[in-house]
Structures are given as structure tokens and as C-alpha cells.
Amino acid sequence: MEQPTIEFFWDAASPYTYLAATQVEPLAARAGAVVVWRPFLLGKVFEATGNRMPAAVPAKAKHLFCDVQRWAQHYGVPVAFPKVFPVHSVLALRAGIAAAEQGSGAAFATAVMRAYWADGGDISQPEVVSAVAASVGLDGAALLLQAQAQPVKDQLRANTEEAVRRGAFGAPSFFVGEQMFWGNDRLVLLEEFLSGKIAA
């Protein structure tokens, strides 16, 4: 039987994506699945679909961090509201694509989200992204250089356009084939789908 694949479209600027990132690999291990980490630009997804980030809706913004803190407690993971929010995440996302090309996509993605959502780092800054790369065994300066290459920029744009074409409207977005699951709170449904407990 073919091993199922979970495509995880992520943007480090999203708190719920950070929360999901702490859970998806253990979920995949339980389900006998593999995770493919795919950076995409959430802002461009919002533009394409007419959606808005929760923080842009006053009533949601008021509740946002309380909700994020509750989820972090539920998962047993650290969280601290970043000093810079929202953050321009394009460099971190391009670096995520470059890291994936070196076989370290998952390690870099989880580290860069932790740097922002737990450690307060400004991931729009090259020195922060470089330090994150070094923390997972990559050459930070070389990764920053690779992140500026046109093929990497093109891949980030292509990932974003593909996610929208397949129905994504926010982050985190997970696909198993053409079945989409959106939000860290849908991880339970994703796992039940993979186990056959629920149907598409």
C-alpha cells in the first residue's frame, strides 16, 4: 500500500500554522504518512480569495492571542506574542524552499516558526533567518544567497498559486490528494481521515 502524503502549506507569519507545525510530524508517524512542507505566501492567498487575517477583524483580534495561548497549553508548546506582528515572512519562506532543496525543509520550517512564535525573533531580518539556518546545521550565509535566486522565488510563487487553485484560503492548509483540511484544529479530522474513521 502506498504511503499517504500530507502536503503542509505553511507561512511562519501565522500563529495557527506554528501550532500545527508542532503536531503534524507525530500525527504523520501515527498514520504511517509522510509530510511534505510547502512554504506559501499567506498574504497573497488572502488577496486571491478575498479572505483576511484574523488580526484584521477587530473582534477576532481581541480574542486571537488568548486562543493561541490556550492551544499552546493544550499542545504543551511555548508561545509568546511576537514584538513584530504582522511580520514580512517572504525571506523566511524563500529560505524554507532553499532548505527543503538541501533536505532540511521540516527542520528549518519548525525552527523558524519557533524563532518567531516562541523566541520573539524578527524573521524578516536576514541575520535572524541565517541564525535559524545555522541552528539546524545549514550554512546561513549560503542559504540566504540561495533564497534570493530566481528559481526559489518562482517556486514560492508557484506554491502559492497552486494552493489557491486547489482551494486554499488560509493557513495552515493540509492536502491529502485533493482533500483539504484547514486550521490546526482540523488536525484531528485529518488524522481520522487518514485512519479511515471518516470519509472524504
C-alpha positions in Angstrom: 0.0 0.0 0.0 1.3 3.4 -1.0 2.4 5.6 1.9 0.0 8.6 2.1 1.4 12.1 1.8 0.3 15.2 3.8 1.1 18.4 1.9 1.5 21.1 4.5 1.3 24.6 3.1 2.8 26.9 5.7 3.6 30.5 6.4 5.6 31.3 9.5 3.6 34.5 10.0 0.5 32.5 11.1 0.2 31.5 14.7 -2.1 28.6 13.9 0.5 27.3 11.5 3.1 27.4 14.2 0.8 25.4 16.4 0.1 22.9 13.7 3.8 22.6 12.9 4.4 21.3 16.4 1.9 18.4 15.9 1.9 17.3 12.2 5.0 15.1 12.2 3.9 13.0 15.2 0.4 12.8 13.6 2.0 11.6 10.3 4.1 9.0 12.2 0.9 7.6 13.8 -0.8 7.5 10.5 2.1 6.0 8.5 2.2 9.1 6.3 4.9 11.4 5.2 4.8 15.2 5.4 5.9 17.5 2.5 6.4 21.0 3.9 5.4 23.6 1.3 6.0 27.3 2.0 3.5 29.7 0.6 2.6 33.4 0.9 -0.5 33.7 3.1 -1.0 37.4 2.2 -1.2 36.5 -1.4 -3.7 33.7 -0.6 -5.8 36.3 1.3 -5.7 38.7 -1.7 -6.6 36.0 -4.2 -9.6 34.7 -2.1 -10.9 37.8 -0.5 -10.1 36.5 2.9 -8.4 38.5 5.8 -6.1 37.5 8.6 -7.9 37.2 11.9 -6.0 40.1 13.4 -7.5 42.4 10.8 -11.0 41.7 12.2 -11.3 43.6 15.5 -13.5 41.1 17.3 -11.2 38.2 16.3 -8.1 40.2 17.0 -9.3 40.8 20.6 -9.6 37.0 21.1 -6.7 35.8 18.9 -3.8 35.6 21.4 -6.0 34.2 24.2 -7.0 31.4 21.8 -3.4 30.8 20.6 -2.3 30.6 24.3 -5.0 28.0 25.0 -3.9 25.9 22.1 -0.3 26.2 23.1 -1.2 25.0 26.6 -3.2 22.1 25.1 -0.2 21.0 23.0 2.3 21.7 25.7 4.4 24.0 23.5 5.8 27.5 24.2 4.3 30.6 22.7 4.9 34.4 23.2 3.3 37.1 21.2 6.0 38.5 18.8 7.3 42.0 19.1 6.9 42.5 15.3 3.4 41.5 14.2 2.4 41.0 11.5 5.8 40.1 10.1 7.0 40.2 6.5 7.8 36.5 6.1 8.8 36.3 2.5 12.5 35.8 3.2 11.8 33.1 5.7 9.6 31.3 3.2 12.1 31.5 0.4 14.8 30.2 2.9 12.3 27.4 3.7 12.3 26.4 0.0 16.1 26.6 -0.2 16.4 24.5 3.0 14.0 21.9 1.5 16.2 21.6 -1.5 19.0 20.7 0.9 16.8 18.1 2.6 16.1 20.2 5.7 12.7 21.6 4.9 10.9 20.3 8.0 13.8 21.2 10.4 14.1 24.7 9.1 10.3 25.3 9.0 9.8 24.3 12.6 12.8 26.2 13.8 11.9 29.4 12.0 8.3 29.3 13.4 9.7 28.6 16.9 12.1 31.5 16.5 9.2 33.8 15.8 6.3 32.5 17.9 8.3 31.3 20.9 11.6 33.2 21.0 10.4 36.6 19.7 12.8 36.8 16.7 12.1 39.1 13.8 12.2 36.6 11.0 12.0 39.4 8.4 15.7 40.1 9.2 18.4 38.2 7.3 20.6 37.7 10.4 17.7 36.0 12.2 17.0 33.7 9.3 20.7 32.9 9.0 20.9 32.0 12.7 17.8 29.8 12.3 19.5 28.0 9.4 22.7 27.5 11.4 20.7 26.1 14.3 19.6 23.2 12.1 23.0 22.6 10.6 22.8 24.7 7.5 25.2 27.4 6.2 23.2 30.5 7.0 25.0 32.8 4.6 24.8 30.3 1.7 21.1 29.7 2.4 20.4 33.4 2.3 22.1 33.6 -1.0 20.2 30.6 -2.4 16.9 32.2 -1.1 17.5 35.2 -3.4 17.9 33.0 -6.5 15.1 33.4 -9.1 14.1 29.6 -9.1 13.4 29.8 -5.4 11.3 33.0 -5.8 9.5 31.3 -8.7 8.8 28.2 -6.6 7.3 30.2 -3.7 5.0 32.0 -6.2 4.1 28.6 -7.8 3.3 27.1 -4.4 1.0 30.0 -3.5 -0.8 29.9 -6.8 -1.2 26.1 -6.6 -2.6 26.3 -3.1 -5.2 28.8 -4.2 -6.1 26.8 -7.3 -6.7 23.7 -5.1 -9.0 25.6 -2.8 -6.8 27.1 0.0 -7.9 30.3 1.6 -5.9 30.4 4.8 -3.1 28.7 6.8 -2.3 26.1 7.8 -3.7 24.2 4.8 -3.2 20.5 4.5 -3.9 18.3 1.5 -4.1 14.6 1.2 -4.6 14.2 -2.5 -7.3 16.7 -3.3 -8.9 16.6 0.2 -8.1 19.8 2.1 -8.0 20.3 5.8 -7.6 23.9 7.1 -6.5 25.0 10.5 -4.7 23.4 13.4 -8.0 22.5 14.9 -8.7 20.3 11.9 -5.7 18.1 12.6 -8.0 15.6 14.4 -10.1 15.3 11.3 -7.0 14.9 9.1 -5.8 12.0 11.3 -9.3 10.4 11.3 -9.4 10.7 7.5 -6.0 9.0 7.2 -7.1 6.2 9.5 -10.3 5.7 7.5 -12.5 6.6 10.5 -14.1 9.4 8.5 -14.7 9.6 4.7 -14.0 12.4 2.3 
